[in-house]
Amino acid sequence: MGYIPDVPLRNSLYGVGAVDLRAQALGAGELVDTAALDRYLFIRNAYLQRRNYLIHDGKPPRDPEDE
């Protein structure tokens, strides 16, 4: 979008993108509220699981606590 020469149009598109991103995040917030007893722990554990998945290229080692 940075190459659009019409500044008002470009800024409007950035604004619409920001509103859309926020609308998508609201759905995730509702999921957290219904699925978790402790919101902070739920979000932290989800972050750590995703980070572990990305670090190991989609094949994380088995967790000994799960067995």
DOFI-314547 format. One record per residue: x, y, z of N, C-alpha, C, O, CB in turn; residue number from 0. Coordinates in steps of 0.02 Angstrom, whole numbers, plus 32768, in hexadecimal, padded with zeros to 4 digits. Atoms other than C-alpha are relative to their C-alpha. Glycine has a CB too. Layout:
REM residues N
<site n_east="X" n_north="Y" n_up="Z" ca_east="X" ca_north="Y" ca_up="Z" c_east="X" c_north="Y" c_up="Z" o_east="X" o_north="Y" o_up="Z" cb_east="X" cb_north="Y" cb_up="Z" resi="NUM"/>
...
This chain:
REM residues 67
<site n_east="8029" n_north="7FC4" n_up="8000" ca_east="8000" ca_north="8000" ca_up="8000" c_east="802B" c_north="803F" c_up="8000" o_east="8013" o_north="8075" o_up="7FEF" cb_east="7FD2" cb_north="8000" cb_up="803C" resi="0"/>
<site n_east="7FD5" n_north="7FC6" n_up="7FFD" ca_east="8094" ca_north="8072" ca_up="8015" c_east="800C" c_north="8022" c_up="7FBD" o_east="8024" o_north="805B" o_up="7FBB" cb_east="8042" cb_north="7FEC" cb_up="801D" resi="1"/>
<site n_east="7FF5" n_north="7FE4" n_up="8043" ca_east="809B" ca_north="808E" ca_up="7F59" c_east="7FC3" c_north="8024" c_up="7FE4" o_east="7FC6" o_north="803D" o_up="7FAB" cb_east="8015" cb_north="7FC9" cb_up="7FD1" resi="2"/>
<site n_east="803C" n_north="7FDC" n_up="8017" ca_east="7FEC" ca_north="80D9" ca_up="7F4B" c_east="800E" c_north="804A" c_up="8007" o_east="801A" o_north="8063" o_up="803E" cb_east="7FC1" cb_north="7FEA" cb_up="8029" resi="3"/>
<site n_east="7FEF" n_north="7FB9" n_up="7FFD" ca_east="8009" ca_north="8190" ca_up="7F1C" c_east="7FCA" c_north="802C" c_up="8021" o_east="7FDA" o_north="8062" o_up="803A" cb_east="800D" cb_north="8019" cb_up="7FBB" resi="4"/>
<site n_east="8037" n_north="7FD9" n_up="7FE2" ca_east="7F5E" ca_north="81CC" ca_up="7F5B" c_east="8002" c_north="7FF7" c_up="804C" o_east="7FED" o_north="7FC3" o_up="8066" cb_east="7FBB" cb_north="7FE9" cb_up="7FE2" resi="5"/>
<site n_east="7FF5" n_north="8004" n_up="7FB8" ca_east="7F84" ca_north="81F1" ca_up="8012" c_east="7FC0" c_north="7FF3" c_up="8027" o_east="7FC0" o_north="7FC7" o_up="8053" cb_east="8021" cb_north="8040" cb_up="8019" resi="6"/>
<site n_east="803D" n_north="800E" n_up="7FD9" ca_east="7ED0" ca_north="81FA" ca_up="8053" c_east="7FE7" c_north="7FB7" c_up="7FF6" o_east="7FD0" o_north="7F97" o_up="8025" cb_east="7FC8" cb_north="8031" cb_up="7FEB" resi="7"/>
<site n_east="8015" n_north="8045" n_up="800D" ca_east="7EA7" ca_north="8153" ca_up="7FFF" c_east="802E" c_north="7FCF" c_up="8025" o_east="8016" o_north="7FA0" o_up="8044" cb_east="8001" cb_north="7FF2" cb_up="7FB4" resi="8"/>
<site n_east="7FD0" n_north="802C" n_up="7FDE" ca_east="7F45" ca_north="8102" ca_up="8042" c_east="7FF4" c_north="7FFF" c_up="804B" o_east="7FF5" o_north="7FCA" o_up="806A" cb_east="8048" cb_north="8017" cb_up="7FF1" resi="9"/>
<site n_east="800D" n_north="7FFD" n_up="7FB8" ca_east="7F22" ca_north="813F" ca_up="80F3" c_east="7FBF" c_north="7FDF" c_up="8013" o_east="7FBA" o_north="7FBF" o_up="8047" cb_east="8000" cb_north="8049" cb_up="8017" resi="10"/>
<site n_east="8040" n_north="8022" n_up="7FF4" ca_east="7E6F" ca_north="8102" ca_up="80E7" c_east="8009" c_north="7FB5" c_up="7FFF" o_east="7FEC" o_north="7F91" o_up="8029" cb_east="7FCC" cb_north="8015" cb_up="7FCC" resi="11"/>
<site n_east="7FF3" n_north="8048" n_up="8004" ca_east="7EAC" ca_north="8055" ca_up="80B4" c_east="8025" c_north="7FE7" c_up="803D" o_east="8017" o_north="7FB1" o_up="8057" cb_east="8027" cb_north="7FEF" cb_up="7FC1" resi="12"/>
<site n_east="7FDE" n_north="8012" n_up="7FC2" ca_east="7F24" ca_north="8051" ca_up="8147" c_east="7FD0" c_north="7FFE" c_up="803B" o_east="7FD3" o_north="7FD0" o_up="8064" cb_east="803A" cb_north="8031" cb_up="800E" resi="13"/>
<site n_east="8032" n_north="7FFE" n_up="7FCA" ca_east="7E95" ca_north="8081" ca_up="81BB" c_east="7FD1" c_north="7FC5" c_up="7FFE" o_east="7FC2" o_north="7FA7" o_up="8031" cb_east="7FD9" cb_north="8041" cb_up="7FFC" resi="14"/>
<site n_east="802D" n_north="803A" n_up="8007" ca_east="7E22" ca_north="7FFB" ca_up="8176" c_east="8025" c_north="7FC0" c_up="8014" o_east="8008" o_north="7F94" o_up="8034" cb_east="7FE6" cb_north="7FFA" cb_up="7FB7" resi="15"/>
<site n_east="7FD8" n_north="803A" n_up="7FED" ca_east="7EAE" ca_north="7F7B" ca_up="818C" c_east="8007" c_north="7FFB" c_up="804C" o_east="8003" o_north="7FC4" o_up="8068" cb_east="8044" cb_north="8004" cb_up="7FE1" resi="16"/>
<site n_east="7FF9" n_north="8000" n_up="7FB7" ca_east="7EC5" ca_north="7FAF" ca_up="8242" c_east="7FBE" c_north="7FEB" c_up="8022" o_east="7FBF" o_north="7FC5" o_up="8052" cb_east="8016" cb_north="8045" cb_up="8019" resi="17"/>
<site n_east="8042" n_north="8012" n_up="7FE4" ca_east="7E0A" ca_north="7FA2" ca_up="8266" c_east="7FF2" c_north="7FB5" c_up="7FF5" o_east="7FD8" o_north="7F94" o_up="8022" cb_east="7FC8" cb_north="802A" cb_up="7FDF" resi="18"/>
<site n_east="800A" n_north="8047" n_up="800E" ca_east="7E04" ca_north="7EF6" ca_up="8213" c_east="802A" c_north="7FD5" c_up="802E" o_east="8012" o_north="7FA2" o_up="8048" cb_east="8012" cb_north="7FF1" cb_up="7FB7" resi="19"/>
<site n_east="7FD5" n_north="8025" n_up="7FD3" ca_east="7E97" ca_north="7EB9" ca_up="827A" c_east="7FE3" c_north="7FFF" c_up="8047" o_east="7FE5" o_north="7FCB" o_up="8069" cb_east="8047" cb_north="801E" cb_up="8001" resi="20"/>
<site n_east="801F" n_north="7FFC" n_up="7FBD" ca_east="7E42" ca_north="7EF4" ca_up="831A" c_east="7FC1" c_north="7FD5" c_up="8004" o_east="7FB6" o_north="7FB4" o_up="8037" cb_east="7FEF" cb_north="8049" cb_up="8011" resi="21"/>
<site n_east="803C" n_north="8029" n_up="8000" ca_east="7D9F" ca_north="7E9E" ca_up="82E9" c_east="8012" c_north="7FB6" c_up="8004" o_east="7FEF" o_north="7F90" o_up="8025" cb_east="7FD7" cb_north="800D" cb_up="7FC0" resi="22"/>
<site n_east="7FEA" n_north="8046" n_up="7FFC" ca_east="7DFD" ca_north="7DFA" ca_up="82D1" c_east="8018" c_north="7FF0" c_up="8047" o_east="800D" o_north="7FB8" o_up="805F" cb_east="8039" cb_north="7FF3" cb_up="7FCE" resi="23"/>
<site n_east="7FE7" n_north="800C" n_up="7FBC" ca_east="7E4E" ca_north="7E0D" ca_up="837C" c_east="7FC7" c_north="7FFA" c_up="8032" o_east="7FCF" o_north="7FD8" o_up="8065" cb_east="802F" cb_north="8039" cb_up="8015" resi="24"/>
<site n_east="8038" n_north="8004" n_up="7FD1" ca_east="7DA5" ca_north="7E23" ca_up="83D1" c_east="7FE6" c_north="7FB8" c_up="8004" o_east="7FD4" o_north="7FA1" o_up="803A" cb_east="7FC7" cb_north="802E" cb_up="7FEA" resi="25"/>
<site n_east="8016" n_north="8046" n_up="7FFF" ca_east="7D74" ca_north="7D72" ca_up="839E" c_east="802E" c_north="7FD5" c_up="8029" o_east="8017" o_north="7FA8" o_up="804D" cb_east="7FFD" cb_north="7FE5" cb_up="7FB9" resi="26"/>
<site n_east="7FD0" n_north="8026" n_up="7FD8" ca_east="7E13" ca_north="7D2D" ca_up="83EC" c_east="7FF7" c_north="800F" c_up="804A" o_east="7FFF" o_north="7FE3" o_up="8073" cb_east="8048" cb_north="8010" cb_up="7FE9" resi="27"/>
<site n_east="800A" n_north="7FEE" n_up="7FBA" ca_east="7DF0" ca_north="7D8C" ca_up="848D" c_east="7FC4" c_north="7FDD" c_up="801E" o_east="7FC5" o_north="7FC9" o_up="8058" cb_east="7FF7" cb_north="804B" cb_up="8006" resi="28"/>
<site n_east="803B" n_north="8024" n_up="7FE8" ca_east="7D44" ca_north="7D3D" ca_up="849B" c_east="8011" c_north="7FB6" c_up="800C" o_east="7FF8" o_north="7F98" o_up="803B" cb_east="7FC7" cb_north="8006" cb_up="7FCD" resi="29"/>
<site n_east="7FEB" n_north="8045" n_up="7FF8" ca_east="7D93" ca_north="7C91" ca_up="8483" c_east="8026" c_north="7FF7" c_up="8042" o_east="8019" o_north="7FC8" o_up="8067" cb_east="802B" cb_north="7FE9" cb_up="7FC5" resi="30"/>
<site n_east="7FD8" n_north="8003" n_up="7FC2" ca_east="7E0E" ca_north="7CB2" ca_up="8511" c_east="7FD2" c_north="8006" c_up="803D" o_east="7FDB" o_north="7FE2" o_up="806E" cb_east="8036" cb_north="8037" cb_up="8002" resi="31"/>
<site n_east="802D" n_north="7FF5" n_up="7FC7" ca_east="7D83" ca_north="7CEF" ca_up="8584" c_east="7FD6" c_north="7FC2" c_up="800F" o_east="7FC8" o_north="7FB4" o_up="8049" cb_east="7FD3" cb_north="803B" cb_up="7FF3" resi="32"/>
<site n_east="802B" n_north="803A" n_up="7FF5" ca_east="7D1A" ca_north="7C52" ca_up="856B" c_east="8029" c_north="7FC1" c_up="800F" o_east="8010" o_north="7F94" o_up="8030" cb_east="7FD5" cb_north="7FF4" cb_up="7FC4" resi="33"/>
<site n_east="7FD9" n_north="803D" n_up="7FFA" ca_east="7DA8" ca_north="7BD1" ca_up="8568" c_east="802D" c_north="7FFE" c_up="803E" o_east="8043" o_north="7FC8" o_up="8052" cb_east="802A" cb_north="7FF6" cb_up="7FC3" resi="34"/>
<site n_east="7FCC" n_north="7FFE" n_up="7FCD" ca_east="7E17" ca_north="7C09" ca_up="85F7" c_east="7FE4" c_north="8015" c_up="8044" o_east="7FBB" o_north="8042" o_up="8049" cb_east="8038" cb_north="802E" cb_up="7FEB" resi="35"/>
<site n_east="8010" n_north="7FE9" n_up="7FBD" ca_east="7E04" ca_north="7C14" ca_up="86B2" c_east="802E" c_north="803A" c_up="8013" o_east="8019" o_north="806A" o_up="8033" cb_east="8008" cb_north="7FC6" cb_up="8033" resi="36"/>
<site n_east="7FD0" n_north="7FCB" n_up="7FF4" ca_east="7EA1" ca_north="7C7E" ca_up="86BC" c_east="8018" c_north="801A" c_up="7FBC" o_east="803E" o_north="7FF8" o_up="7F9A" cb_east="803C" cb_north="7FE7" cb_up="802B" resi="37"/>
<site n_east="7FF2" n_north="7FE4" n_up="8042" ca_east="7EB2" ca_north="7CEF" ca_up="8624" c_east="804C" c_north="8006" c_up="7FF3" o_east="8063" o_north="7FF6" o_up="7FBD" cb_east="7FE0" cb_north="8046" cb_up="7FF9" resi="38"/>
<site n_east="7FB8" n_north="7FF7" n_up="8009" ca_east="7F6B" ca_north="7D15" ca_up="8641" c_east="8022" c_north="7FBE" c_up="7FF2" o_east="804B" o_north="7FB9" o_up="7FC4" cb_east="801E" cb_north="8021" cb_up="803E" resi="39"/>
<site n_east="7FE1" n_north="8041" n_up="800A" ca_east="7F9E" ca_north="7C5E" ca_up="8650" c_east="7FEF" c_north="7FE2" c_up="7FBC" o_east="8019" o_north="7FC3" o_up="7F9B" cb_east="7FEC" cb_north="7FD0" cb_up="8037" resi="40"/>
<site n_east="8016" n_north="801A" n_up="8040" ca_east="7F39" ca_north="7C2E" ca_up="85B7" c_east="8028" c_north="801F" c_up="7FC6" o_east="8041" o_north="7FFC" o_up="7F9A" cb_east="7FB5" cb_north="800C" cb_up="7FF5" resi="41"/>
<site n_east="7FDB" n_north="7FDC" n_up="8034" ca_east="7F8C" ca_north="7CB3" ca_up="854A" c_east="804A" c_north="7FF0" c_up="8002" o_east="806A" o_north="7FE6" o_up="7FCE" cb_east="7FF5" cb_north="804C" cb_up="8005" resi="42"/>
<site n_east="7FB9" n_north="8010" n_up="7FF9" ca_east="803A" ca_north="7C8F" ca_up="858F" c_east="800F" c_north="7FB9" c_up="7FE6" o_east="8040" o_north="7FB0" o_up="7FC2" cb_east="8015" cb_north="8006" cb_up="8049" resi="43"/>
<site n_east="7FF5" n_north="8044" n_up="8016" ca_east="802B" ca_north="7BD4" ca_up="8571" c_east="7FF8" c_north="7FF9" c_up="7FB4" o_east="801D" o_north="7FD5" o_up="7F94" cb_east="7FD1" cb_north="7FD0" cb_up="8023" resi="44"/>
<site n_east="8009" n_north="8001" n_up="8049" ca_east="7FE9" ca_north="7BEF" ca_up="84C0" c_east="803D" c_north="801E" c_up="7FDD" o_east="8054" o_north="8004" o_up="7FAB" cb_east="7FC0" cb_north="8026" cb_up="7FEC" resi="45"/>
<site n_east="7FC4" n_north="7FE0" n_up="801C" ca_east="807C" ca_north="7C63" ca_up="849C" c_east="803B" c_north="7FD1" c_up="8003" o_east="8060" o_north="7FC9" o_up="7FD2" cb_east="8010" cb_north="8041" cb_up="8024" resi="46"/>
<site n_east="7FC7" n_north="802D" n_up="7FF8" ca_east="80FB" ca_north="7BE6" ca_up="84E0" c_east="7FFB" c_north="7FC3" c_up="7FD3" o_east="802D" o_north="7FAC" o_up="7FB8" cb_east="8006" cb_north="7FEB" cb_up="8049" resi="47"/>
<site n_east="8009" n_north="8038" n_up="802D" ca_east="80B0" ca_north="7B56" ca_up="847D" c_east="800F" c_north="8014" c_up="7FB8" o_east="8031" o_north="7FEF" o_up="7F94" cb_east="7FB8" cb_north="7FE5" cb_up="8005" resi="48"/>
<site n_east="7FF2" n_north="7FE9" n_up="8044" ca_east="80B5" ca_north="7BBA" ca_up="83DC" c_east="804A" c_north="800D" c_up="7FF5" o_east="8065" o_north="7FFC" o_up="7FC1" cb_east="7FD7" cb_north="803F" cb_up="7FF0" resi="49"/>
<site n_east="7FB8" n_north="7FF2" n_up="8006" ca_east="8167" ca_north="7BF3" ca_up="83FD" c_east="8028" c_north="7FBF" c_up="7FFB" o_east="8056" o_north="7FBB" o_up="7FD2" cb_east="8018" cb_north="8029" cb_up="803D" resi="50"/>
<site n_east="7FDF" n_north="8041" n_up="8002" ca_east="819F" ca_north="7B40" ca_up="841E" c_east="7FF6" c_north="7FDF" c_up="7FBB" o_east="8024" o_north="7FC2" o_up="7F9F" cb_east="7FE6" cb_north="7FD2" cb_up="8038" resi="51"/>
<site n_east="8010" n_north="801C" n_up="8042" ca_east="8149" ca_north="7B09" ca_up="837D" c_east="802B" c_north="8021" c_up="7FCA" o_east="8046" o_north="7FFF" o_up="7F9F" cb_east="7FB5" cb_north="8009" cb_up="7FF0" resi="52"/>
<site n_east="7FD9" n_north="7FDC" n_up="8032" ca_east="81A1" ca_north="7B90" ca_up="8317" c_east="804B" c_north="7FF3" c_up="8007" o_east="806E" o_north="7FEE" o_up="7FD5" cb_east="7FF3" cb_north="804B" cb_up="8006" resi="53"/>
<site n_east="7FB9" n_north="800C" n_up="7FF5" ca_east="824B" ca_north="7B71" ca_up="8366" c_east="8015" c_north="7FBD" c_up="7FE2" o_east="804C" o_north="7FB6" o_up="7FC7" cb_east="8011" cb_north="8003" cb_up="804A" resi="54"/>
<site n_east="7FF0" n_north="8044" n_up="8017" ca_east="8245" ca_north="7AB9" ca_up="8337" c_east="7FE4" c_north="7FF1" c_up="7FBB" o_east="7FDC" o_north="7FB6" o_up="7FA9" cb_east="7FE5" cb_north="7FCD" cb_up="8032" resi="55"/>
<site n_east="8018" n_north="8007" n_up="8045" ca_east="8202" ca_north="7AD5" ca_up="8286" c_east="7FC3" c_north="7FD2" c_up="7FFB" o_east="7FBF" o_north="7FA9" o_up="7FCD" cb_east="8038" cb_north="7FE5" cb_up="7FD4" resi="56"/>
<site n_east="803E" n_north="8025" n_up="8004" ca_east="8159" ca_north="7A89" ca_up="82AB" c_east="8003" c_north="7FB9" c_up="801D" o_east="7FD2" o_north="7F95" o_up="801A" cb_east="7FEA" cb_north="7FFC" cb_up="7FBB" resi="57"/>
<site n_east="7FFA" n_north="8044" n_up="7FE4" ca_east="819C" ca_north="79EB" ca_up="82FF" c_east="801F" c_north="8005" c_up="8046" o_east="8058" o_north="7FEF" o_up="8050" cb_east="802C" cb_north="7FD3" cb_up="7FD2" resi="58"/>
<site n_east="7FE4" n_north="7FFA" n_up="7FBD" ca_east="81B2" ca_north="7A12" ca_up="83B8" c_east="800A" c_north="7FBC" c_up="8020" o_east="7FE5" o_north="7F8D" o_up="8011" cb_east="7FD3" cb_north="802C" cb_up="802C" resi="59"/>
<site n_east="7FF6" n_north="8040" n_up="7FDD" ca_east="81F7" ca_north="7988" ca_up="8427" c_east="7FC6" c_north="7FF2" c_up="802F" o_east="7FA3" o_north="801F" o_up="8046" cb_east="8043" cb_north="8001" cb_up="8028" resi="60"/>
<site n_east="8036" n_north="8013" n_up="7FD3" ca_east="817C" ca_north="7927" ca_up="8490" c_east="8010" c_north="8018" c_up="8046" o_east="804A" o_north="8013" o_up="805D" cb_east="7FF4" cb_north="7FB4" cb_up="8000" resi="61"/>
<site n_east="7FF9" n_north="7FE9" n_up="7FBB" ca_east="8161" ca_north="796F" ca_up="853D" c_east="7FF9" c_north="7FC5" c_up="802F" o_east="7FC6" o_north="7FA3" o_up="802D" cb_east="7FCC" cb_north="8038" cb_up="8010" resi="62"/>
<site n_east="8005" n_north="803A" n_up="7FD3" ca_east="8187" ca_north="78ED" ca_up="85C4" c_east="7FC5" c_north="8004" c_up="8030" o_east="7FAD" o_north="7FD1" o_up="8048" cb_east="8040" cb_north="7FFA" cb_up="8028" resi="63"/>
<site n_east="803A" n_north="7FF8" n_up="7FD4" ca_east="80F9" ca_north="7935" ca_up="862F" c_east="7FC1" c_north="7FE7" c_up="7FE0" o_east="7F92" o_north="7FD5" o_up="8004" cb_east="7FF8" cb_north="8048" cb_up="8014" resi="64"/>
<site n_east="803C" n_north="8016" n_up="8024" ca_east="807A" ca_north="7903" ca_up="85A8" c_east="7FF9" c_north="7FB4" c_up="8001" o_east="7FC3" o_north="7F99" o_up="7FF4" cb_east="8002" cb_north="8019" cb_up="7FB9" resi="65"/>
<site n_east="8002" n_north="804A" n_up="8004" ca_east="80A7" ca_north="784A" ca_up="85B4" c_east="7FE9" c_north="7FE2" c_up="8041" o_east="7FE5" o_north="7FA4" o_up="8046" cb_east="8042" cb_north="7FE4" cb_up="7FEE" resi="66"/>
